[in-house]
Structure formats: structure tokens, C-alpha cells
Amino acid sequence: LPTPSLCNAKHKESDI
């Protein structure tokens, strides 16, 4: 499973 940090980064990128 991907680290929470990675998930957060992906979410942030999607938010942009």
C-alpha cells in the first residue's frame, strides 16, 4: 500500500 504522504500528494495534484 502506498504511503499516506504519497496519497496526499496525489490528492493535492488532483485538487489543482
N, C-alpha and C positions, 0 to 999 in steps of 0.2 A: 504493500500500500504506500502511496506517495506521502511524503512528509506534509504536515499541516502548512508549513511555510510555502511549499510548492503550490498547494491548493489555493492558498491565499493569493499568491502571485497570479495564478491563473484567473482567479475571480476578479482581481484588480484589473488585469489586462482586458477582461471581457467587459468590465464596467466602463472602461474608456470609450 
